[in-house]
Amino acid sequence: MLIKKIGYFDYGVIIKCLWLSSAGALELPAGMKNVYLDGGSAELREQFKRAMDISSVALASSPETAGIIVKIFNEDNQRRVLSLGSGGTANDFELSYRFDYELVDAKNKVLSARQPIEIKREYYNDQLAVIAKDNEETIIRNEMYQQAVRTIVNRARVALEANPK
């Protein structure tokens, strides 16, 4: 098998390439053609901007110029040890990412009430490939941010279809 012949670092590069190739344009509802993101970490904002750029959607520079506003609350990243090896080093980690969000229109009318998004991932921590595993964690976190953006867009589609103008 090809994967067995490749070192851990190369495996991380392969994962990143597969992740980037799957990061296509999102099908956005008509009401999401001018979006303002209120709050959120730099990482979430970057993934949101990237998704909007790929989908040819402008990010509004202020809430007043936006068609829809995504408000982010209580964003939190956690990293938890799941198991320890015989030497006391961590073997498995769980990454969790959680926040609440709300969708409002330009007139501050709630389109979708505040609701949570929580994403969890687990990965094996090989102590012999520390640099590759650090890179793998970064890739996994970026994928979690990307999944959060897709979740917001999908839920916004449902909210906009339920509240046509």
QUIZIHU-V102701 format. One record per residue. N is the residue number from 1. SS is DSSP state (alpha for helix, beta for strand, coil for the rest). PHI is phi as a letter, one per 20 degrees, with the letter a starting at -180 (NA if undefined). PSI is psi in radians with two decimals (NA if undefined). Layout:
n->{N	N}
ss->{SS	SS}
phi->{PHI	PHI}
psi->{PSI	PSI}
//
This chain:
n->{1	2	3	4	5	6	7	8	9	10	11	12	13	14	15	16	17	18	19	20	21	22	23	24	25	26	27	28	29	30	31	32	33	34	35	36	37	38	39	40	41	42	43	44	45	46	47	48	49	50	51	52	53	54	55	56	57	58	59	60	61	62	63	64	65	66	67	68	69	70	71	72	73	74	75	76	77	78	79	80	81	82	83	84	85	86	87	88	89	90	91	92	93	94	95	96	97	98	99	100	101	102	103	104	105	106	107	108	109	110	111	112	113	114	115	116	117	118	119	120	121	122	123	124	125	126	127	128	129	130	131	132	133	134	135	136	137	138	139	140	141	142	143	144	145	146	147	148	149	150	151	152	153	154	155	156	157	158	159	160	161	162	163	164	165}
ss->{coil	alpha	alpha	alpha	alpha	coil	coil	alpha	alpha	alpha	alpha	alpha	alpha	alpha	alpha	alpha	alpha	alpha	alpha	alpha	alpha	coil	coil	coil	coil	coil	coil	coil	coil	alpha	alpha	alpha	coil	beta	beta	beta	beta	beta	coil	coil	coil	alpha	alpha	alpha	alpha	alpha	alpha	alpha	alpha	alpha	alpha	alpha	alpha	alpha	coil	coil	coil	beta	beta	coil	coil	coil	alpha	alpha	alpha	coil	coil	beta	beta	beta	beta	beta	beta	beta	beta	beta	beta	beta	beta	beta	beta	beta	beta	beta	coil	coil	coil	coil	coil	beta	beta	beta	beta	beta	beta	beta	beta	beta	beta	beta	beta	beta	beta	beta	beta	coil	coil	coil	coil	beta	beta	beta	beta	beta	beta	beta	beta	beta	beta	beta	beta	beta	beta	beta	coil	coil	coil	coil	coil	alpha	alpha	alpha	alpha	alpha	alpha	alpha	alpha	alpha	alpha	alpha	alpha	alpha	alpha	alpha	alpha	alpha	alpha	alpha	alpha	alpha	alpha	alpha	alpha	alpha	alpha	alpha	alpha	alpha	alpha	alpha	alpha	alpha	coil	coil	coil}
phi->{NA	f	f	f	e	e	f	f	f	f	f	f	f	f	g	f	f	f	f	f	f	e	e	e	f	e	e	e	f	g	f	d	e	b	d	d	d	d	n	n	f	f	f	f	f	f	f	f	f	f	f	f	f	f	e	l	d	e	e	f	e	b	f	f	e	e	e	b	d	d	d	d	c	l	f	b	d	c	c	c	f	e	b	d	e	f	e	n	e	f	e	c	c	d	d	c	c	b	a	d	b	b	d	c	e	f	e	m	e	f	e	b	f	g	b	e	c	c	c	c	b	c	b	e	d	e	f	e	c	f	f	f	f	f	f	f	f	f	f	f	f	f	f	f	f	f	f	f	f	f	f	g	f	f	f	f	g	f	f	f	f	f	c	f	f}
psi->{2.44	-0.69	-0.63	-0.46	-0.19	2.45	2.92	-0.69	-0.78	-0.62	-0.74	-0.68	-0.71	-0.76	-0.78	-0.75	-0.75	-0.69	-0.80	-0.64	-0.39	-0.07	1.15	-3.09	2.52	2.54	1.84	2.48	2.77	-0.60	-0.13	0.56	-0.11	1.78	2.47	2.26	2.02	1.88	-3.00	2.69	2.89	-0.64	-0.77	-0.73	-0.70	-0.80	-0.64	-0.80	-0.77	-0.79	-0.69	-0.68	-0.79	-0.60	0.13	0.76	2.35	2.42	2.23	2.55	-0.26	2.78	-0.50	-0.48	0.04	2.62	-0.57	2.51	2.24	1.99	2.20	2.34	2.61	0.79	2.37	2.31	2.38	2.63	2.14	2.40	2.24	-0.61	2.68	2.55	3.10	-0.43	0.06	0.06	2.65	2.28	-0.73	2.50	2.65	2.21	2.32	2.52	2.22	2.51	2.88	2.65	2.83	2.49	2.24	2.75	-3.06	-0.41	0.23	0.37	2.25	2.12	-0.57	2.08	2.80	2.24	2.71	2.71	2.26	2.25	2.33	2.52	2.60	2.58	2.70	2.36	1.67	2.00	-0.24	-0.17	1.03	-0.77	-0.77	-0.67	-0.59	-0.74	-0.70	-0.71	-0.70	-0.76	-0.76	-0.77	-0.75	-0.69	-0.62	-0.72	-0.73	-0.72	-0.67	-0.73	-0.79	-0.68	-0.78	-0.80	-0.76	-0.74	-0.58	-0.67	-0.81	-0.77	-0.72	-0.60	-0.56	-0.42	1.12	2.61	NA}
//
